[in-house]
Amino acid sequence: MDKKILLAIVVAAIVVGAVVAVAVLYQPESRTGTVYYDTSITVPNMKAALATGQIDGFISWEPFVSEAVMDDTGEVLMWSSEMMPNHPCCVVVASTNFIGTEDGPDLTKRFLKAHMEATEWMLSAEEDHSSTNYTLLVTLAQEFTLKNSSVVSSAMSHLKYKYEMDSSFTSALEEFTQMYIDLNITTNETIEGMGYASVTDFVDSYVNESLLAEAADVQPSDTILGTVRLGYLVGDIHELAQFVANDPRALDGEKSMFEKYGLDVVIADGAPFSSGGAEMDSFVAGNVDIGYLGAPPAIVKHLNGGAKTTIVAQANIEGSGLVVAKDSGISSIDDLVNKTISVPNTSSIQFLLLKIALEERGYDFAVKTS
Amino acid sequence: MVDIAKELRRYLQDNGRNILLGLLSVSVFLIGWHLYSYYLSSTDSAIKWYVPAPGVVAEAFMDWFDAPDPGTDVWVSVHVIASLKKIFLGFVLALSVAVPAGILMGSSRMSNALGRPLVEIFRPIPPLAWIPIFLVVFVGWGGIAIVFLGIFFPILLNVQLGVRSVDPVLVDAARTLGANRRQIFLKVVLPFSVPYLMTGIKVGLGIGWMCIVAAEMLGSSTGVGSLIRISADLSLFPTMYAAMVLIGILSVLTTGVASLIERRLSKWMGMR
């Protein structure tokens, strides 16, 4: 009897010892912490979710950053320009089926010419805030985004309109594509399956620089030469160029810039879209000829969804911000550990930029699971 | 053990024909799907990526057992548990409100007149429409509230129907035998309504799963609905279809549990 009790005690001691040893020896990978993301809340609803405390912060595009700041809900913890200086954001994407039509290359160049002219018009208007053109720019931005004038002027000061595609643009796209591969969202096999030798080869082929270069020589046309079905995101001030180019007030009040270059630009079925992913699906459905959207969804939807598209110009750089609730006590990225940040979508540029910023500081960025 | 084997054999004998017919329709569907997908890829259609072959979907489904889900980087079990939790809580809440409300509306003309307009106004509102409101009103519980709405109305309406269609002869007979109101309710009305309630539960659970994508757009990135939303966003279409299949499986399992309870209940109440 005594022996049995002794045996039981020994067994119990071994079990307890083993459990303690495992608990002590088993160290989960040493990490400094995790920040959680949630993709379920649409950008227009993020401010309200922040106000109710459901999320601790959000990263979104302008004017929703400035809007949250101006009505005292939130404050900006970090601008996207601090996460990645001069980062690409929205681009102009064209359907390769559209470019492949007889008039396609000419119409695309005419579109790009108007896009360039509108972008330059906006840049020169921004130079002098007392000019009548700036007042008109703010009015147009208000009409497009349905936000008040102080929100849109603040929003525009946080982004740069730009159409040129330089080497920092393509290297950023390569970095984004590599991130998707590392995340297992796309794979090298998928890229090869699409006929590209490497990530570099993919970006080089997917970005079409020649049309933009040739567009510089396009001359105005007295007649309308063709129709372009335009896609863009709802109220995204990054994509203001298409709104300016489609409004006669930016020129002489008679013709819009699109009309000046012989284009009848109509809003595509389903536009304005709520996300770049939805717009890419509409490219696949054949509803959109040329559209404005973020570069990352264009990449991921081309690689994984086979969307026959190509990037023909930039629309803007920078212009997103990480917002936390006012008086939340969050004063640096380090305070975000174990907090939940709303991001527009997994395919959004904002998701990638915040991931870059967090990983630089040694933090993990993981989906919210509770 | 022996009992189960015997029961299974008897079940197969009784239902063999039905099972075969079921397999037939599923096979025809799978073949049709495969042919459509094959047609799209052989003609190099622009939408071929959007309709992967059933085999590719099955592969994506099996991948969940080997590695975390590609779009969310967590194991699929996390998603299943997240959705089951929403369905369960939504169901319990719906049941505890819909049953008393259904009994009341079924047994009293006045409460029917009071409740009916509200039911008819709110019942057809699509769950997606509630998202911006529920997000801020039910902070953190918005998803459960959406599931609640999906399950609530079928249970309410079925219970009401059950209570209302109690055979008056039975009630009169009980009254003649000296039963009071409480006894009539407990011994006649309630047992009579149980099969209706179970129908309501089964229909409601199905609609609850139909609401899961909307329910997971309220501050939750986990759950089978989130899997669909996120996979579609990233054009991970095989995974997206696999998540649809998963919803089907989970729905069959939950309604299966309800059917099991129904069978036990009706046996216990002596209806079979």
Interface residues (C-beta under 8 A of the other chain):
Chain A: Y37 D38 T39 S40 I41 T42 N45 A48 A49 A51 T52 G53 Q54 I55 N97 L183 N184 I185 S275 G277 M280 V284 A285 G286 P297 V300 K301 L303 N304 G305 G306 A307 K308 S342 N345 T346 S347 A366 V367 K368 T369 S370
Chain B: A46 I47 K48 W49 Y50 A67 P70 G71 T72 D73 V74 V78 A82 I131 P132 L135 V136 V139 G140 E216 M217 L218 G219 S220 S221 T222 S226 R229 I230 A232 D233 L234 S235 L236 F237
